[in-house]
Amino acid sequence: MRRRPPRADRHRRSGARIDPADREVLELTLGEPAHGGACVARDADGRVVFVRHGLPGERVRARVTSTRNTLAWADVEEVLEASPDRVPSVWPQAGPGGVGGGELAHVRPEAQRRWKEDVLRGQLRRVGGEELATRVADLGGVSVLPAPGDEDADDALLGRRTRIELVIDGDGHAGMHRYRGREVIALDSMPLAVPAISALGLFGDSAWGEVWQPGDRVRVVAPTGGEPVVVTPRGVYDAARERIPGHPLTWTVGAEGTSLSYAVRPEGFWQTHVRGAEVLADAVSRGAAVAPGARVAELYSGAGLFTRVLADATGPGGRVLSLEGDEGAVADASANLEGRDWAETFVGSVDAEGVGELATELGARPDVVVLDPPRAGAGRGVTRALVEVGAPRVVLVSCDPAAGARDLRALVEGGYTLGTLEAWDLFPHTHHLEFVAVLTRP
């Protein structure tokens, strides 16, 4: 662990791919949604089939895309009896056989949130266990809320993503990989991106072909405090396709009634939804309930979104220590904490040893621990170390229902009690969600 000097998602493979000419077509009635963006069904032989691009209760014809052991995966090919929650897809290229990243684009936004509630509730029970599920029910159950500005039932929730990732195909067109495939599908548009990104003219026979090459992976970022940039393997470009220095981008966050500015490298991690950082910073601030003079430990601290809010809450009489594995993110966090000498950032592995070292550096048991692990979760080693540290309050931020439920179970089995659980849909038209849980112990 060192002072101040991307989160990688895990992709699950569904098993053997099937040649399109041999793919079986099934007539199915779809059941509850499963984690990952599919509905669960059973075929005539009782085999479990995970069906994408459908809705609970629908009767469909679905074409099998892959199998593994006694399981199958399929895409809806024809809707025989439609759900009242089905709408024309807002992003047809993310439909059956298309790109990933928009598997709920055919679902009314309000129904998307109900879908995610069902998934989160199910994961809390199946993965988290009956004790945790009962506690959540006692607290009022599971609700997945819209982000601020997303409440209107007639809003299609387009134009929310401030960052998109693209791959350049062999003809120089910007696209994305086919879902669970290697083929690049050239995009006609990206309706989920904020208007500043859509206005760049990235798709089709674009002038941007001058700055990228086939095979490039390209990131496009539209910070809330500045102009959009396009990041290629050869550098960073502005909207006029002029190469510019890769200086940190400015993100403006309204948190706890104030406006905060953060600087983050173009390649760095930041919440994708235009209001996502605000939602989570406010939730962590409420959940941590940090008093002036408190001692705080933070894990997976990224560019310091929460660190700064926590440091401002403790004031100079307190102490905040953060740990993050990405050295560039720690450099961003250090800059974002300028003038707050009571907050220190460390770079190092976030594992059981790192948790112990951070607690030792703090010099006393922390009053609160905040952690925001990647999609795979904190894991047993880190959660066991947290139980040993014994902070009276832990705030867990999770972007994955299964991993989050697993981490919660480990903490509850270690003696913590779940106090609150709040969840939001910060990824409209996908199966992803975010939740913040607060746990306490004597």
N, C-alpha and C positions, 0 to 999 in steps of 0.2 A: 504494500500500500504506500503510495507516494503522494505528497502534496502537489497540487496544482500543476501539473507540468507546464454499426446501425442495427440498430436492433434487427435481428434477422428472424423472420417468421419461419416456423417449421411447416413444411408442406407434407401432408399425409398422402400416401399413395394408396389408391383403392385396389390395386391388384392388376391382373392381366388385362391389357387392352384387347379389344375384339376388332377384327377386321370389319369395316362397315358392311361388306357384303354378307357377313355371317351374323349380324346383330339381330337378336331376337326382339320381337315386338310383343308387349304384354298389355292386356287390358286390366287396369288396376283401379281400386278405390283408395285414395290417399288418406292416410291417418295423420297423426301429430307431427309437427316439425321436429327434426333432429338437429343437433349441433352440427353446423357446417353448411347449412343452407338447403337441405333437402327435406322432403316429407317421407315418412316411413309407410311402406305398404307391404303386403304379402301377396305372392302370386298363387296360382291354383295349387301348387305343390307345397305351400306354406313357407317358401323361401322369403327371407327379408330382402326387400328391394328399397334402396334409397333413391328417391326420385326428385330430380331438380326441375325447377321451372313450373311446379305445380302449386296447389294450395290445399290445405286440409279440407277433406270432404269432397274434393273433386273426383269425378270419374274420368280417366284419361287412357289414351294409348301411349305407351312409353317404350322407347327403344333402348335396349340394354347397351351400355357403353363399356362396362368392365365387370369382372367377377373376381371373387376371392373366397375360397372354401364354400361356405353355404350362403354367402351374401352376394348381392348384385347391386350395381349402380345403373341408373337409367335417366334419360332426358325425356320430358314430355314431347310427344310428336303431334298429338291431337287431343284437344279438350272435348270430351263427350258431354259432360255436365259441369258447367263452370261455377265457381264460387262467386257470391256477390261481391267479394273483395278483390276480384280480378279486374285489372284495368289494362288497356293497351300499353305495352312496354314503353317506358320512357327512354330506353336504350336498347333497341333491337339487336345491336351487335353483341350484346352480352346475353343473348338468348340461347336456346339449344344449339350446340355446336359452335358457339361463339367464344368470345374472350371471357376470362374470369373477372370478378370484381363488381358484378351487377346482378347477382342471382335473384334478387327480390324486386327487380325493376318492373315486374308485372303485378305488383301488390300495392294496394292503396296504402299510403304512408301510415295511417292510423292502424291498419291491420298488420303492417310490418312491426310496429311496436308490440302488438299483442303476440305476434309470432315470437319475438325475442323474449317477451315475458314467459311464454310457455317453455322456451328452451332454457332460460336461466333457472326457472323453477324446477325443471326436470334435472338439470345438472346439479343443483344444490341438493336434491334428494339422492340421485343416483351416485354422484361422486362425493358430495359433501356428507352424506349420511342422514339418517332419520333425525338424529339430535339437532343437527344444523337446520334441516328443513322445518322441523317443528318450531324452532326458535324464530326462523324467518316468518312463518305463519303467525306466530304470536305477536310479532312486531307489525303485522298488518299485511303481510304477503309481499309479492314482487310486483313492482311497477317500473316500466321503462318509459321515461319521460322524454318529450321532445326537447331539443336544445332551444334556447331563447330565439324567438323569431321563426320557429318551425311549428308553431301550435295550430295554425290555420288548417282545418281539415281539407280545404280546397287547394292547398299549396302542394305542388308536385315535388317539392324539395330538391330541385335541381340547383346547380350553381353553388354548392356548398364546399367543394373540395379546393383547398388552397395549394395542393401539391398532387401531381400525377407523375407516374413513371411510364416511360415509353420504350419501345424497342424499334429500331429502324430495320425495315425489311430489305430484301435484295434489290428492290427498285428504288430505294431511298425514301420510302414512305414511312411515316410514323404510325406505329400500331402497338398491339399487345399480343402476348402469346395466347393461342387457343387454350381454353381451360384444360389444365393438366396435359398440355401438349407442348411441343417445341415449335410448331409452325407459328409464324407471325402473321396476324390478320391486320391489314392496314385499316385504320379507323377512318370513318367519315367525319366523326365529331366526337367530342367528349362532353356530353350534356351534364355530367355531375360536377364538372370543374367550374370554378368561379368565373364570372364574365371576363375578368382581366386575362385569364388564360385562354378562354375561347376566342378572344379578340386577336390573338397572336397569329392566327392563320396557319396552324401547325400541320393540318391534315391535307391529304390528297397531293396533287402536284404543287408542292409548296416551295416558296423561295428559301425555306429553311434547309433545303437540300444542300445549300452552299456550305453549311456549317456542321453538318453531321454526315456520317458514312454508314453504309450497310453494316448491320451487326452492332452498332452503337447502342448502349443503354443511356437513355436521356432522362433527366429529371427536370420538371418544369415547376417553378415555385412562384406563388404570388403572395408575398408577405403583406400583412395588414397595414404595415407602416411604410410601404414603398412600392416600386414598380416591379413587375414580374421579370424573372430571369430564366434562362434556359441553360442547364448545366450539361455539357457534353464531355467525353473523355479528353477533349482538346482545350477545354476552358469554359468560361461563363460568358453568356451573351445577353445583351439587353433586348428590348422589344424591336429595336431597329437592326438586329442581327450584328451589332458591333460587339467585339470582344471587350470585356471589361474586367477589372480586377475582381477576384473572388472574395470581396469583403463581406463580413457578416451582414445578414439581412435584418431589418428592423420589424419586430412583431409587437403590436400594441395590444395590451390585454387589460380589459376592465375587470378588476378583481376587488371585492370588498369595498365597492364604492369609489375606488381610485383608478387612475389610468397608469399602467406600468408599461415601460418599453424594454424589450429584450433584444439582444443581438445574437443571432445564430448563424453559423456558417451555412452557405447554400446546400451543402451536403449533409447538414446536421438534421437531427430528429426534432420535429415539432408536431403538435396536434394538427391533424388534417382538416377537420371541420373548422369553418371560419370562426365559430364561437367556442370551439372545443377547449382551448386553453383556459378561457374564462370560466366555463362550467366546472372544470376539474380543479382549478385553483381555488374557486369559491368553496367547493365541496371539501377539499383538503383543509382549508382554513377553518371551516366550521367543525369538521371532524376532529382535527388536532386540538382545537380549543387551547392554543398555546397562550400561557400567561407571561407577562413580562418577567424576565429573569430565568425562564425555563431552559432546560437542557434537552436538545433535540438531536436525534440521529436520523439521517435519511439515506435510503438505499436506492440504487438505480436512478440517480438524480438528474441525468441528462444535462440539458443546458441550464438548469437551475430555475425552472418555472416555479416549483414549490419551494425551493431553498430560499429564494428571495422573500416570498410571502412569509415563510416561517421565521426568517431572520428579522424581518420588520416587526413581527409579533413579539419575539423575545426581547428585542431591544438590546442595547449594549450591555445590559446586566446579565444577559443570557449567553448561551453558546449553542451553535448549530454546526454539526459536522456532517458532510455528505460524502458518499462513496459511489463511484461510477467507473465502469470498465473502459469506456471510450475516451481516450486522451483528448481528442478534439472537443468532445462535449464538455469535458472538465475545464478546458481552456475557455470555452464560451461561458460556462457557469461562473468561473472566477471573475471574468469581466462583468457579468451581470450582477455580481455581488460587490462591486467596487464601493469602497467607503464603509463596508460593514465588516470591520475587523474581527468581530465575534463569530463570523461565519467562515468556516474553512472547507475547502473542497479537496478531496483526495481521489486519486486515480488508482484503481486496483481491482482485482477480481471480487465480484460480489458473491462470496461463498461463506461457508461457516467460519473459516479462518478470518476472512475480511470483516465479518460482523463482529467477531471477538476483538480484533485489533481496533476497530472503530470505537467500540465500547470502552476499551482500555484507554484510548486517546482522550475520550470524553472525561475520564477520571471519576465518573460516578454513574449510577444507573440513570439512563435517560428518562425524562418525564414522558416522552412520546417518541415512537419510531414511525416514520412514514416510508412506505416502499411502493414503487411503481414498476414491477418487473416486466420483462418482455412477454410476448404472447405465451411462451412455454411456462410461465409462472416462476415463482421463487424456488420451489422445490423443497424436498424434505430437509436437506442439509441447512439451508438458510432458515427455514421455519423452526427447526430444532434449536438453532443458535439463538433465534429471537426469544424462544421460550426460556432459554437459559439466561439471557440478558435480563428478562423480566420487567421490561418497561410497563408501567401501569396502563398505558394506552398505546394501541397500534392502529395505524390507518393504512389499509391496503387498497391500492388502486389496481384494477384488473381490466384487461381488454379481452379476456377469454373466459367464458363461463365455466368450462371444465377445469382449466388450470386454476382459476380463482377459487372455485369450490374446493379443489384439492388443498390449496393453501389455507383456506378458512378452516377446513376440517383439521388440519395439522395444528393450527393455533388453538382451536376449541379443545381438541384432545389434550393440548398442553396446559389447559387451565384457563384459557381466555373465554369471555362471554361476548357474543355478538350484541352490540348495542344498536347500531343502525346499518342499513344497507340501502343505498340509493343507486339507481341505474339510469342511463341516458342512451338515446339513439344518436350517437355522433357519427354514424356511418350509414346514412340513408341509402336504401337500395342494395345493401349488402347484409350478410347475416351477422356482422360484428356489432358489438355494443361495448360500453364502458360502465363499470360500477365502482363505487367507493364504499368500503365497509369499515366501520369503526368497532374495535374490540377493546375490552377493558379487563383488568384483573386487579385484585387487591394489592 
